[in-house]
Amino acid sequence: MVDAADATAILAELVAFDTTSRESNLEFIEYVEERLARVGASSTRVASADGRKANLFATLGPMVAGGVVLSGHTDVVPVDGQPWTTDPWTLTRRGDRLYARGACDMKGFLALALAAVPEAMSGRLARPVHLAFSYDEEVGCLGAPAMIAELARHLPPPSAVIVGEPTGMEVVGGHKGITSYEIVVRGHEAHSSLPHLGVSANMEAVGLMRELTDLAMRLEEEGDPESPFHPPHATLTIGQIAGGTAVNILARECRFVFDLRCPPGQDPNAIIAPFLARCAAVDRSLRARFSEAGVIATRRSSTPSFAAEADGPAERLARRLAGDNGPRRAVAYAAEAGQFQQAGFAAVICGPGSIEQAHQPDEYIDTAQMERGAAFMRRMLDALTG
């Protein structure tokens, strides 16, 4: 029987691993492999190109069609500079809250999935549970595609993929996609009193950022008020800017990073194409003046949106397991559900905790959410028995 107390004990072990996206997650993966091996379950790694990280998937129960994939990411966001009042790598209970980095996003769900492993391996299942744990979700859903490709090649078709992002154990049927770019503007240094003798990368970058700001405003104006997303329109924000050496030197280089988040049905490549054409034009102009100057635009990530599957099998199942009869829901953040959908899997998002707690100092998950998550897992195993 899946028990919330057991899942909480597992959660305490999971959060002790610093799986910030910049770090390796291999110790975490080894821990999961060892837990699975103890009950006779084998697992498969799908390593990153440099071997520093890995996805993991495993099948619990018979290797037949119609199973359920429990999908979650192992990485967490940094704690750098955040005013934590507890140790972010130690699960700390205060009243009905469990504090730690990743407790909510999304090791709480992973702990619940692992708590279900012994019963899933007991021999009573008619259809399997598949675990699918990824890396680098927080930096653009970079790890999951290789794992999803392996799942599609090697597993009997599952009936549903449940991506356990924090939704308060309510079923979410859609999310926005995210495309992010790094723009590097290179200028030519000169004394700031003689700007005609050089090019300020900062000044050129400001012009490009102005175009992105205008684009963001246009996207807001064009938003569909009937959209289930909040905000209803595609959004564009510039998240990082760095450039310049000193106040009296024309900047040699300026870098900035932006992301574009689009609801299903909007093509991010088409939206951003005019801006990239502008970057190319500025690049040609700067190179004509100084050979080392120019603009380089590099796409960092491209995660597809997740479109609602009207009366889809994943949503029907998840609603039944969660006891959710509420309205259809969609979220503005990006997740791996769109990648599963793109590969032909029926998917849904449903997991414990609130997205409002994700990425915050003193991140926490309520014990009531762990209880609801444990009940969800019990019902899932019962559903796979018949």
N, C-alpha and C positions, 0 to 999 in steps of 0.2 A: 504493500500500500504506500502510495506517495504521500509523504508527511511533510508539512511545512517546517517543522523543527529540523528534520533531516536536511531539507534544502537549505535552511539557514546555516547549518553547520558547514555544508559544502560551500556556501557563499563566503563564509569567513575564510576558507582556504583559497578561494578564487581571487578575492580582492587583495590578498597578500602578494600576488604576482603583479609587479609593475609592468603592465602591458601597454603603456603609453605608445602611441603609434610609432614614435621614433625609435623604440626599443624592440629587441627580438621578443617573440612570443613563444619560443621553442620550449622553455621550461613549463609554461602553461600547457602546451600541447602534450608534453611528456606526462604531466600530471593526469590529463584526461585519458591518455593511452593506458596508463597504469590502472586507473579506476575501471576502465572497460575490460582490460585483460583479467582483472580479478574475478569477473563474472563470466569469463569465456567469450567476450565480444572482441572481434578483431576490428581494426580501424585502418584507414588509408590516409596518408599525408599527401597533400598537393603543395609542394614547396614553392617559395618565391624564386625568382631568377637568381638572386644572390645567395639563396640558401639560409638567410637569416630568419626567415619567418615561414609559417606553413598554415594552410587550411587543413582541416581534418573532417573526414566523414566516416560514418559507421552505420551498419544495419543491425538492428536489434529485432530478432524474430525471423520468420521465414522469408526467404528471398522470392517474394511474389509481388504482383502488382497490387495497387490499391492502398499502399501504406501512406504514412504521414511524415513529412519532413519537418523537423524542428530546427530552425535556422537562426543563428545569432553570431555576432561578431565578438572576437576576443579582445580587441584593442579598446583603449579608453583615451580620453583627451587629457592633456597635461594638467597638473596642479600648480604649475609655476606661477608665483605671484598672487595666488588666491589666498584669502584670509581664512584658512581652515581653523576650526576650533577643536578638531579631533585629528588623530593621525589618519591621513587619507588611505593608508595601506593596511589599516587594522579595522575590522568591522566593530563598530561601537554602538551599543544599544542605549538609547535614551527614551524611556517610555515606550511608545509603539513605533519608534523609528529606528532604522538600522542605517548608520552612517558609514560611508566609505566611497572612494572613487570607484565608479563602476557598479555600485550597489543597485542603482536604478538602470543605468545605461551601459551594458545590459547583462551584467553577470548574474543578476537576480533570475532572469529567464534561463540562463545557462545552468545555474544551480538547480532549478526546478527540473530541467531536462535530464540532468545527471541523476537527480534523485529518483527519476522514473526508470532508470536503467535496470536495476535488479528485477523489478516486476516484469519489465519488458522482455527480460531474458529468462523468465520462469518457464517458458514453454507453452503458455496458454494463448498467445496471440495467433490469430488466423492471418493477420496482415501486419506488416512490420512498422516499426518506428525507425526513421532514418535521422541521425544527427548530422548537422552540417554547420561546422564552426569555422568562421573566416577570419582573415586578418585585414588590417588597413581599411576598414569601413569608414573610420572617422576622417580619413584624408582623401576621400573620393571613391569609396567602394571599389578599391583597386584589387583586392585579393579574391573576391568572390567569383568573378567570371571564369577563372581557370577551374575552380572547384565545381561550379555549376555545369561546365562542359563535361567534366568527368562523371558527374551524377547522371547526366543525360545519356552518356555512353554506356555506363555499367549497371545502372539500377533499373529494375522493372518499374514501369511508370507509376509514380505515386498519385494518389487522388488529390492531395493538397500539400502545399507548403505553408507553414505558419512561421512568419518572421516575427520574432518576439521583442520587437522594439517596445518601449514603454508607452502603453495606451490606456493604462488604468484597467486592463483586462476587458476593454471594449474593442469591438471589431472595427478595423479601419480598412477600407477597400480601395484607397487611392493615395498616391503621393506625387509631389512634383519631382521632376528630374533636376539634375544639377550639372552644369558645365562650367569649369573654371579655367582661367588663363593667367599666365604670368607674362607681363609685358616688360621688356628690358629696353630702355632708351639709352643710347650711348652718344655722348656729346664730345666736345673738344675743349679742354681746359684753357682758360685765359684769365687775366685779371678782370675782376668784375667791373672795373671802370672802363674796360675796353671790350664791350660785348661783341663788337663787330669783328673781333679777331678770333672768336671761338663760337661754340654752341653750348648753351646750358641744357643739359639733359633734363633738369627739373622743369624748365620753362616749356620744353617740348612735351614733356609728360603731362603737365597741367592741361595743355590743349587737348590731348587725347582723353584725359579723364573728364574734361568738360563734355566731350562728345558722349561718353558713357553716362554721365549724369543726365544729359538731355534724353538719351535713350531710355533710361530708367523712368523718367517722368512720362515719356510717351507710352511706355508699357503700362504704367499705372492708369493713364487716361483711357487706354484701350481695354481695360479689364472687363470681364463679363460679370455683371452684378449677380447673375444667377449661379455663378460657379460655387461648388461646394467647398472650395479652398478659402482659407483666411491667411493673408489677404487673397482676394480672388484673382489677381493679375500675376503675370510673370514679374519677378523681382530681379534687380541687378544691383549689387553692392560692391564697393571697392574695400577689401578687407585689410590690405597691407600696403604701405608705401615706405620706401627707403631711398634716399638719394642725397648726394652732395658731400663735400669734404669740409668746407668752411664758408663763412658768409661772404668772403671776398674772392671766391674762386668760382668761375663758371663750372657747374656740376659736370663731372665726367660721366656719371652714370646715375640713372634713376630706375628703380624697379617697383612695380606695383602688381597686385594680384586682385582679380575680381571674380565673382561668381554670378552666374545667371541661372535662375530657378524657374522652370517652365511647367505649367500644368499640362496634362496629356492633351495632345492635339496641336500643340505649338512646337515648331521646329527650332531648336536653339541655334542650329547651324545657319538657318536662313536669317534669324534675327541678328546674329552677330556678324554676318558676312560683310555688311557695309562698313562696320568698324574695322574689321581686319583689312579691308581694301584701303581704308584711310591710313592704317599703320604702314601698309606697303608703300603708299604714296609718300608719306613722311620719310620712310626709310630711303627711298630713291633720292629725295631732295637733300637729305643730310649727307648721304654718301657722295653726292656730287660736289659737296663743299669740303668734306674731310673723309678720307678713306676709312678711318676707324669709327666714324659716327654711323648711326643708323637705329633701326627699331627691329627687335626680334619678338615675335609673338609665339608663345608655346602653350599648347593646350595641356593642362595638368590633369584634368579628369573629365569624364563624360559619363554620367550615370542616367539611364533612361527613366522617364516618368513611369508611374504605375497607374494604369487605367482601371476603373471599377469594372468588375466582371459581373454583369447583371445576372443575378441568381446563380453565380458560379459555385462549383462544388466546394471550393476552399472556404468561401464566405458562409455557405450554408452550414458546413461542418463546424466552423469556428463559432458561429452564433449559437449553435446547439450546445456546444461544449461550455461556452461562457455564459449561457443563459441570457443572451443579449437579444432583446427585441426592439432595440432603439433604432434611430434613423441611420441612413447611410452616412458614413463619415469619410473625410479625406484630410490629409495633413500636408503642411507646407514643407516639411523637411524631406530630404531624400533618404532612401533606404535601399536595401538589396532586393526588395520585392519586385521592382521593375526589371531587374536583371533576370530573376527567375521567370517572370512573365514573358520577357523577350525570348527566353529559351524554350518556351512552350509549356511551362508549368502553371497550374492553377495556384494562385497565391493569395495570401491575406496577411495583414499585420495585426498581431494581438499579443500583448505581453504585460507584465506587471510593472507598476510604477508610473510616475507622471513625467512627461517630457519637460515639464516646467522645472523639474529638479535636475535634469541632465545638464552636464557641463558646468554646474554651479559649485562654488565652495560649499562644504558641508552637504554634499549630495547624499540623499537618503532614499530609502524605500520603506513604505509602511508595512508593518507585520501583517496587516489585513490583506495587503496585496499579495504577499507570499501565500497566505491562506487561500485566497481566490485562485492563485496560480496552481497550487497543489490540487485543488478541486478540479480544475480544468484538466490537469494531467491524468487524474484518476478517471475522469469521464472519457478522455481520449483512449486510454488503455481498454476500458470497457467496450468502447465502440469498435476497437480493432479486434476484439475477441470473437465477435459473432461474424 
